[in-house]
Amino acid sequence: MSAVALYIDADPNSLKSAPILRRGDFEKGIYVRQGSVTRGYNEPISNVHHMSAVSIRTWRLDWEVLENLAPASLTSAATKQQMYALIDAGRADFTLLEFSSAPGMVRVLEGIKLYPMPGVKVILPASQHFMISRHLPNANKVVRAINAGINALHTNGFIHQCLVNSGIINEQVRDWRILNPTEDQLTHQKTVPSN
């Protein structure tokens, strides 16, 4: 297969397309036990620094976000089930998970329910691209054609709608505060007046 959507950076034998998923498009929630949900309303979010996080170290982007959030501790779990169990047992306070489309955006695994902290979210610090082999005949022409298609699909809103339909973008959290905004988002926040 010559073109595969990947998180990884291009190697010297590959060309990278325009982003399909732009940096900052993929949002995740801070998921906690039910008793911890009210923390988002009653305590300043800076208290995430006093909370313990758990994730799977090989989830490179999640791990990077968690390290930058600087929780009190960061534990690596072997499996998703172990992550849920550690939070359920009170040995960790939170993890990062995709927002659920279920009522209350609850995530359930093996009977353990985790809930998003209201009002806050994080973004994954990477974009996704098609990687095209430089050895493919007319590789540069293929990349230009793919880029033209991707740009057209972004312009007409099709990719955004696909991301909403797939749950990568959850419209319910559109106005939630981003704990790790990109430089572009910081600039936008400074220039957009709040009411």
N, C-alpha and C positions, 0 to 999 in steps of 0.2 A: 504494500500500500504506500503510495507516494505522499499523500496528504493526510495527516492525522492531527486532530485538535489536541494540544498538549499544554500543560502548565510549564514545562521545562523550557529553558533558554535554547536558542538555536545553536546547533553545532556547526563547525566549518563546512560540513557537507550539505547544509540545509539553508533554505531561504525562508523567511518568515513573512506571512501575510499581514495585512492590516488587522487590528484586533477585532475578533468576533465579539468577545466579551471584554469591554473596556475596563481599565483599572478603576476600581470603585463601584462597578456594577454589581458585584457579588457581595451581598450583605448577609451577615449572620447575627444571631441574637446571643445575649449572655444568658445562658440557661441555668436555672437553679431549682432547688427543691421548692415545693409549694409554700412552706413556711417562710421562705426567704424572699418571696415575690414582693412583699410590701417594702423591702429594703429600697427598691428603686424610687418609691414615693417619699420615704421618710428620711433618707440619708443622702448626702451629696455623693455623686458618682465617684468622686475622688477616693471613696472608701473601697473601691475595687482594689486599691493598693493594700488594703488590710484583709483581703479575701484570698483564699487559696484556690488555684485553678488546676484543672486536670485536662489533658488532651492526649492524643497519640502523637508521639514525636515525629513519626514519618508523615504526618499531615503538615508538611513543610510550611504552608502559608498560615494555617491556624497557629502553629507554634510561634512563627515570627510575630504575628499580631499579639499573642499572649505575652511574649517576652517584652514587647514594646509597651504593653499596658502595665507591666511591672507589678503583678500581684505579689502578695506576701510570700507565696510559694507556688511553684509550678511542678506538677507531678506528671510523669509519663505513664499512661495506661497501655496495656498490651492490646486491648480490644475495646470496642464501643460499649459492650456489655459491662466491662470493668469500669469504664468511665461513669456510667450510670450508677453502678453499685457503689462506687466511692462517694459520689455526691449523695446518694440515698442514705449511706451510712454516716454521713457527716464528716467524712475524712477529706473532702474537698467541697468547696462552696459553689463553683460554677465551671462551665465549659462553654465553648462556642459551638452552636449548631445552626443549621439552616432553619429559617422560620417555617413552621408547619402551617398547612392550610386548614388544620383541624380547629374546632372551636377553641378559643383562648390561645391558639397557636401552641398547644401542648404537644410535647414529643413523648411518646411512650415506647419503652423497650422492655420486654419481659416483665410487664406489670409495673415498672418504675416510671413515674411521670415527672417530667421536668418542664418548667415554665419559663418564658422569657421575662427578664427584668423589664418592666414597662418603661418606655420612653427612651431607651438607649439601644444602640446597635454598633457593630463594627463592620468594616469593609475589608475584603481581602486585597492585599497590596500587589496585585498582579493582573495582567490581562491574559486572554487566551487567543491563540492564533492558529492558523493552519501552518504546518511545517511542510515545505516542498523540497524534495531532493534536488540538489544542484545537478545531479546526473540525469534528470529527466529531460528528454528532448524538449527544447523551447521552454526551459524552466522559467526564465524571466518573463516570457509572454504569458505563461500560466499564472504566475504571481500577479501580473498586471490585470489579467482577467478576473482573478479571484478578488483582488482589491477593489476593482470597479463594482463587482457584485456586492461585496460586503458594504462598501460605502453607500451604494444605492439603497440597500436594505436598512442601514442605519438611518439614512435621510428620510425614508418614507415611514419609519417607525416599526417596520416589520420585526426586526430583531428585538426591539424593546418589548413588543407584544408577545413574542415567543418566550422571552425571559420571564415575563409576568405569568403567562399561561403555564410555564413549567415550574413556577415557584421560586426561581432564582431571585426574582425581584418580587417582593411582597408589598403591594400597595397599602396595606394596613399600617406599615411602619414608615411610610414615605417621609413623614415629618419628625420621626424620632431622631434624637441627637446622635451624631456619629462620634464615637470615642476616639477614633484614629483617622481623622479626615486627611485627604490628600491635599497637597499645596493648592491645587485648583479649587477644591471645596473650601479651603480656608479663605482664599481670595474672594470667592463668591459670597461667603458668609459676611465678609467685611463690607462688601459693596451693596448687598441687598438689605434695605431697611426692614426692621422688624416692627410689626404693629402691636 
